[in-house]
Amino acid sequence: MDSPGTEFDSLLPPLGLNRRGFLTTTLAGGFTLAAGPVMAQTVVRTDTNGLVAGEVRIPVRDGEIPAYRAAPAGTKNAPVVLVVQEIFGVHEYIHDVCRRWAKAGYLAVAPELYARQGDPSKYTEIARLSAEVVSKVPDDQVLADLDATARWAAAHGGSRSRLGVTGFCWGGRIVWLYAAHNPAVKAGVAWYGKLVGDPTALQPLNPVDIAAQVKAPVLGLYGGQDAGIPLTSLNAMKDALAKGGRAARESSFVLFRDAPHGFHADYRPSYREAQAKEGWRLARDWFARHL
């Protein structure tokens, strides 16, 4: 019988990653400084009662990357949710999101996808973090690391057949790309991920370019006051999805008209409690339906 996750191995031609020192070898505690002052009064804190939670190591093609994992204690064959980080990396907010999914019965795991390029916790400015780390992360590396994370989850208590992916901001864009990349994905939830943009050598495609290739239905949760993602880009994505297969056509958008970018990030001033809670309810319903 195939080993867990074998179906993820042949999705793309072999990825040629140069062996190099990993600049992030462990997850930082707390919140990434570049995210700004923490709004302590709105931070959601999910306990670990009844969970197995903490840092793990994910074997990848050129070494190991750190990740945060949370799962119901003692559960086998749990549906899996890959949690894709914001621009700020896998910090406390992403840890807590994993614990929230675990409380809902999922094995949630968030790999640190910048591990080779830099440590986001060391940065105090978004502009420098973006220029010196994020812009240097190749999409093909990210997709391969998510494949490796799915394999790891399938071998550590997760289901091989019930795989979902969710992500925020930078990770919201990745959700769309991964739903087009991996045929094992059953559903995705993209929180305010960029849909249209100028291609680069390392990020050659945007979601609108691969929309017709989406292999799993994606729920897009977006803010109507998001200055970086205009409604024209949502409409372009809808048009592109309509030209795809069944999964693409089953993808859906919910627009929270009064919400800004980052409305789910409970530790930032952009947080909007009502919209965040409704978005979470919709995300849970989406995965319950498809996973």
FIBA-160492 format. One line per field, with one value per residue (C-alpha): residue in one letter; y negated, z negated, x negated. Coordinates in pm, 1 decimal. Each point is the difference from the previous one (the first is absolute). Layout:
% FIBA-160492
drenvo = (A, ...);
py = (Y, ...);
pz = (Z, ...);
px = (X, ...);
% end
This chain:
% FIBA-160492
drenvo = (M, D, S, P, G, T, E, F, D, S, L, L, P, P, L, G, L, N, R, R, G, F, L, T, T, T, L, A, G, G, F, T, L, A, A, G, P, V, M, A, Q, T, V, V, R, T, D, T, N, G, L, V, A, G, E, V, R, I, P, V, R, D, G, E, I, P, A, Y, R, A, A, P, A, G, T, K, N, A, P, V, V, L, V, V, Q, E, I, F, G, V, H, E, Y, I, H, D, V, C, R, R, W, A, K, A, G, Y, L, A, V, A, P, E, L, Y, A, R, Q, G, D, P, S, K, Y, T, E, I, A, R, L, S, A, E, V, V, S, K, V, P, D, D, Q, V, L, A, D, L, D, A, T, A, R, W, A, A, A, H, G, G, S, R, S, R, L, G, V, T, G, F, C, W, G, G, R, I, V, W, L, Y, A, A, H, N, P, A, V, K, A, G, V, A, W, Y, G, K, L, V, G, D, P, T, A, L, Q, P, L, N, P, V, D, I, A, A, Q, V, K, A, P, V, L, G, L, Y, G, G, Q, D, A, G, I, P, L, T, S, L, N, A, M, K, D, A, L, A, K, G, G, R, A, A, R, E, S, S, F, V, L, F, R, D, A, P, H, G, F, H, A, D, Y, R, P, S, Y, R, E, A, Q, A, K, E, G, W, R, L, A, R, D, W, F, A, R, H, L);
py = (0.0, -352.1, -190.6, -291.7, -294.3, 180.4, -171.8, -334.9, 108.6, -25.1, -323.3, -201.9, 72.6, 47.0, -329.8, -93.5, -174.0, -80.9, 140.6, -300.4, -101.7, -51.1, -346.7, 91.2, 324.6, -50.7, -196.8, -322.4, -52.8, -284.6, -231.9, -119.6, -353.3, -126.0, 52.4, -300.4, -44.7, 289.7, -89.5, 205.5, -75.2, 184.1, 286.3, 340.3, 257.8, 364.0, 247.7, 339.2, 201.8, 322.3, -74.5, 107.1, -326.8, -143.3, -25.8, 286.9, 57.4, 57.6, 191.7, -180.7, 72.8, -189.9, 37.2, -81.4, -295.8, -83.5, 2.8, -41.9, 294.3, 29.8, 298.3, 162.5, 230.8, 368.4, -55.8, 203.6, -73.9, -357.7, -226.8, -218.3, -377.8, -153.4, -352.2, -240.2, -292.5, -370.7, -212.1, 6.7, 371.5, 266.6, -208.5, 15.0, -97.6, 286.9, 235.9, -94.8, 48.1, 355.9, 58.8, -131.0, 251.7, 276.2, -84.8, 49.5, 350.9, -60.4, 68.2, -347.1, -65.0, -323.1, 39.9, -291.9, -65.1, -266.9, 231.3, -16.9, -372.6, -152.2, -23.6, -231.1, -39.7, -196.2, -281.7, -313.8, -151.7, 152.6, -161.1, 159.3, 335.3, -5.2, -106.9, 213.9, 319.1, 30.2, -114.4, 265.4, 297.1, 195.9, 123.9, 342.8, 32.3, -88.6, 253.7, 272.7, -78.3, 22.0, 337.0, 112.8, -127.4, 192.4, 315.2, -59.2, -51.6, 320.6, 190.2, -160.3, 55.5, -187.0, 124.4, 70.0, -72.8, -304.4, -287.7, -368.8, -316.5, -346.3, -310.7, -369.8, -296.0, 135.8, 346.3, -76.8, -32.7, 330.5, 175.9, -66.4, 117.0, 315.7, 87.0, -3.0, 190.6, 295.3, 227.8, 149.9, -325.8, 19.8, -362.2, -332.3, -318.7, -310.9, -301.7, -325.1, 145.9, -200.0, 114.4, -219.4, -140.1, -47.0, 327.9, 45.1, 268.1, 166.7, -66.4, 40.5, 61.3, -155.3, 163.8, -156.5, 173.4, 349.7, -38.8, 235.6, 269.3, -0.1, 362.5, -67.2, -259.5, -303.6, -239.0, -351.9, -230.6, -361.8, -350.4, -267.6, -267.3, 186.8, -266.8, 259.0, 231.3, -200.0, 138.3, 5.4, 277.1, 205.2, -37.6, 103.3, 309.5, 89.0, -24.7, 221.0, 260.9, 15.3, 127.0, 292.2, 342.2, 93.9, -81.9, -342.1, -75.8, 116.2, -246.9, -290.4, -347.4, -173.7, -374.8, -173.0, -346.3, -199.9, 210.6, -95.3, 228.9, 222.2, -5.3, 343.7, -95.7, -44.5, -141.1, -294.9, -322.2, 139.0, 261.2, -9.8, 238.6, 51.4, 60.1, 221.0, 221.1, 24.9, 81.4, 272.0, 147.0, 5.1, 159.0, 273.5, 68.1, 11.7, 258.3, 199.8, 23.2, 93.0, 193.0);
pz = (0.0, 71.1, -289.5, -138.4, 234.6, 304.8, 213.0, -69.4, 144.7, 371.8, 21.9, 157.4, 163.1, -260.3, -169.6, 5.6, -330.0, -77.9, -331.5, -220.0, -361.0, -130.6, -151.4, -212.1, -189.6, -278.4, -44.2, -194.2, -296.8, -15.1, 284.1, 284.0, -76.4, 354.0, -52.9, -232.8, -355.4, -116.7, -77.3, -318.8, -70.0, 312.9, 22.8, 7.7, -214.4, 53.6, -264.0, 65.9, -217.4, 183.1, 268.5, 103.6, 97.7, 56.6, 235.1, 233.3, 276.8, 358.9, 226.5, 332.7, 302.7, -125.5, -375.7, -261.1, -70.7, -328.9, -24.7, -258.2, -37.4, -199.2, -1.5, -223.3, -243.1, 82.1, 331.8, 302.4, 363.3, -79.7, 295.5, 71.6, 38.1, 126.1, -143.9, 216.2, -179.4, 44.5, 118.5, -364.4, -8.7, -243.5, -315.2, -291.9, 198.8, 244.0, -291.6, -145.4, 334.1, 2.8, -349.8, 105.1, 284.7, -233.7, -240.2, 297.2, 56.9, 260.8, 8.5, 82.5, 93.6, 101.7, 153.5, -9.7, 372.4, -22.3, -176.4, 269.7, 67.6, -347.4, -345.6, 8.3, -378.5, 29.1, 201.4, -134.4, 331.6, 252.7, 293.2, -93.9, -76.2, 339.0, 192.7, -175.6, -66.9, 150.4, 351.7, 12.4, -72.5, 322.0, 54.7, 108.3, -329.4, -192.4, 186.8, -52.0, -373.0, -27.4, 176.5, -256.7, -282.2, 136.9, 9.7, -358.0, -117.6, 170.9, -185.9, -339.3, -64.3, 292.6, 276.6, 343.7, 171.9, -187.3, 61.9, -22.4, 18.0, -142.4, -14.0, -74.3, 203.9, 157.8, -81.5, 154.0, 339.2, -58.7, -73.9, 355.0, 148.8, -211.4, 89.5, 363.7, -73.5, -215.4, 116.6, -349.3, -143.7, -62.4, -96.7, -72.0, -189.0, 108.3, -228.6, 192.1, 221.6, 299.8, 325.3, 266.8, 19.9, 195.1, 50.2, -115.6, 69.8, -334.6, -4.6, 369.9, -36.9, -195.1, -91.6, 295.8, 231.9, -135.1, -98.6, 268.0, -128.4, -358.5, -102.0, -322.6, -81.5, -180.1, -221.9, 27.1, -297.6, 87.3, -135.4, 196.6, -149.9, 87.2, 168.6, 151.2, 151.1, 202.9, 99.9, 361.4, -89.2, -166.0, 311.2, 221.5, -216.3, 14.8, 378.7, 17.7, -233.9, 211.5, 289.5, -200.0, -102.9, -264.7, -297.5, 140.0, 67.4, -350.8, -155.1, -173.3, -138.8, -304.2, -12.3, -337.7, 131.1, -303.9, -83.0, 77.1, 87.4, -294.0, -163.3, -156.9, -159.1, -356.9, -123.3, 245.0, 33.5, 324.1, -200.0, 38.0, -248.6, 161.1, 348.1, -133.3, -188.8, 298.0, 228.5, -238.6, -6.6, 378.6, 14.3, -243.5, 198.1, 323.9, -131.3, -172.2, 334.5, 210.3, -239.7);
px = (0.0, -120.4, -145.8, 207.5, 2.0, -135.5, 261.7, -169.8, -336.5, 69.9, 193.9, -279.3, -334.3, -275.6, -77.3, -366.1, -62.5, -359.4, -115.4, -62.1, 7.3, 350.8, 27.1, 301.3, -44.0, 252.1, 320.3, -15.2, 226.0, 248.0, 94.9, -222.5, -120.8, 59.6, 372.1, 0.2, 129.5, 216.3, 362.4, 11.0, 366.2, 116.7, -250.6, 170.5, -180.2, 92.9, -114.5, -155.3, 237.9, 79.0, -257.6, -344.4, -165.3, -343.7, -293.7, -89.2, -255.0, 109.3, -242.8, -35.4, -214.0, -303.6, 27.9, 264.7, 223.8, 171.8, 379.0, 273.2, 238.3, 322.7, 233.3, 262.4, -179.0, 37.1, 174.8, -101.4, 79.8, 104.3, 74.4, -302.8, -13.6, -322.4, -21.4, -199.3, -158.0, 50.1, -290.3, -116.7, -82.3, 112.6, 35.0, 244.7, 307.2, -57.3, -65.9, 335.0, 177.7, -138.4, 133.6, 341.5, 14.2, -114.6, 282.8, 233.0, -137.2, -270.7, -371.4, -129.2, -361.4, -173.0, -348.0, -243.9, -21.3, -272.0, -246.5, -267.3, 27.8, 9.3, 151.4, 304.5, -6.6, -326.0, 157.4, 164.7, 113.7, 239.4, -184.4, -334.0, 161.9, 167.4, -310.0, -258.3, 197.9, 347.7, -89.1, -274.6, 229.5, 70.7, 354.2, -125.4, -187.7, 316.6, 212.3, -260.1, -20.5, 378.4, -11.9, -256.5, 220.1, 298.3, -214.9, -111.3, 358.5, 115.3, -272.8, 75.2, 369.1, 150.9, 223.1, -147.0, 329.8, 134.8, -240.2, 85.0, -208.3, 60.5, -212.8, -3.0, -130.4, -324.0, 135.0, 338.5, -165.6, -179.9, 331.1, 116.9, -330.5, -4.8, 357.9, -109.6, -322.5, 103.1, 283.4, 22.2, 135.6, 374.1, 68.1, -166.4, 82.4, -191.4, 11.9, -66.4, -272.0, -122.5, 160.8, -159.4, -351.0, -319.5, -188.5, -359.6, -256.9, 69.9, 375.6, 86.2, 374.2, 283.3, 331.0, 182.1, -249.4, 70.5, 365.0, 130.0, -238.6, 129.4, 56.0, 190.7, 264.2, -137.1, 192.9, -139.6, 59.1, -75.6, 48.5, 178.4, -230.3, -321.0, -211.3, -233.9, 262.6, 252.6, 337.5, -118.2, -245.6, 275.4, 212.1, -291.6, -50.8, 368.2, -8.1, -309.0, 148.9, 314.8, -212.2, -140.2, 118.1, 251.4, -221.2, -83.4, 365.7, 96.1, -243.5, 169.8, -67.7, 139.6, -63.4, 17.7, 69.5, -110.4, -306.4, -361.9, -287.3, -97.8, 341.6, -56.1, -335.0, 122.9, -332.9, -1.8, 203.9, 149.5, 197.0, 375.3, 154.7, 339.8, -138.8, -279.6, 245.4, 231.9, -291.9, -112.7, 349.6, 8.8, -346.5, 103.3, 316.0, -200.4, -244.9, 275.5, 177.0, -302.2, -225.7);
% end
